[in-house]
Amino acid sequence: MASPEFTSAAEFRTVMDQIFTMMSTDDRMGPALRDADVPQRFSFEDVELVVNIRPARDGEDGNLVWVWSDDVDWDARVRMTMTSQVANKYFQGKENIAMAIARRRIKTGGDVKAALEIVPLTKPIFARYRELVEREYPHLAA
């Protein structure tokens, strides 16, 4: 069975913006991710998008800042390249990051250990993402 696919790069970005907002504004997850201080760069090769994410700085809203560009004033500590389908499965709790790296579904660079250490912090997003998919994007259910 084929993996569910986003209808476009624009839909992927819209959905990911919603997920990043949920993570940034969550009372527990947001501060934990900010305090972990692991700037990341994600490249989604099938939709030709890149996003850079870092902890919010003093005076910035939320706990995370993300920019859909490589034109940023920070360096990523972790770099990951994957397809939008792998990202979709991950946020539904159906893609294990360590296994995806081992099987080369995710290509990595930088401090991969730091990335794996923050994975448990993101687990609360899985149920919320599945609810979002069920409610607004049922074609993405994995």
N, C-alpha and C positions, 0 to 999 in steps of 0.2 A: 504494500500500500504506500502510495506517495505521501510525503510530508505535506501538511497544510502550507499554503503559500499566501503571502501578502498580495493584494491586488496590484500594488505599485510601491515604488520607493517612498512616495508621499504618505501612503497609508502606514508603512513601516515606521517612518519618522513620527507620525502622529501618535501611533500606539506607544512607541518607545518614550516619547515625551511625557505621555501620561504615566508610564511606569516610573520614569526617573522622578517625576513630580511626587508620586506616591511615596517613593523611597526617601526623598529629600524632606518631605513634610511629616512623615511618620514620627510619632513622639519617641519611639525607641530606636528604630532602624536609622533614622536620619542622623541623630547625634552620634550613634555608634560608628556609622560610616564616615562621618566628618572626622571624628577623633582618630579613626584608623589611619587617616592621612595617606591614602594610596591613590595618587593620580593615575588615571588609566586612559588608554586609547583603544577604541574598538573600531575595527574595519569590517564592514559587512560587504563582502565582495560581490555577491549576486545583485545587490541593489545599488552598488557603487556609492556607499555612504560611509563616512567616518565621523565618529563622535569622540571628543575628549572630555573627560569628567575629572573634576577635582573637588576637594572639600571647599566649602564656602569660607571666605575670609571674613575677618571682623567687618561689620557694617553691611555685609551682603545678606539678602534674604535667603531663607532656607538653610539647608545643611550641605547641599551639593550644587555645583555649577557645571553645566554641560554646554558644549559648543559643537555644532555640526560642521566642523572645519578643523584643519590642522593649523590655522592661523590663531594660535593661542600663546599666552605669555608664560606657559609652564611646560615642564617636561613630564611625559608620562613615565611612571615607575614601572608600569606593566603595559604590555601591548598584546592585544588578541585580535586574531583575524578568524572570522567564521561567516557562515551564511545566515541570512535572516531566519531560515527554518531552524537552525540550531539555537539561535537566540530565543525564538518563539517556544521551542520545546523546553529550554532551560527555565524560562520564566513561568512555565506551567508546572515545573518540578519534575519534568520527564527527561531531562538531559543532565547527567552527572558530569560536572566540569572536569574532574580528574580523568574520568574514562574518555571523555571527548578529546582531551589533550593527548592521552595515550593512543587513541585511535586516529589522531590527526584531523578530527572534525573541527578542532580549534587549534590554530597555530599560535604559538606564544613567543614572547620576547620580554626581556627585562626580568624583574623580580617576581617570578611566577609563584614562589612560596608566599609572598605577601598577598597575591590575588587569591590563592587557595585559603588563606587564613581569614579573609573577609567573606568568603562564600556563606558560611553559616549565618552571618548577619543579614543576608538577603533572603533567607528562607521564608520569612513572614510574607513576602510579596507574592509567593506562589499562589495562595488561595485568592488573593485580591486580583491577581492577573487572570486566573481562571474565571472569576466572576465577571471581569471586564469582557473577556472573550465571549463568554456565554451570552452576556447582555447585548454587546455591541458588534462583535466580530465572530459570529459562530463558525465561519468558514476557517478560522484559525485553530479550532479545537484539535489538540493532538491526542 
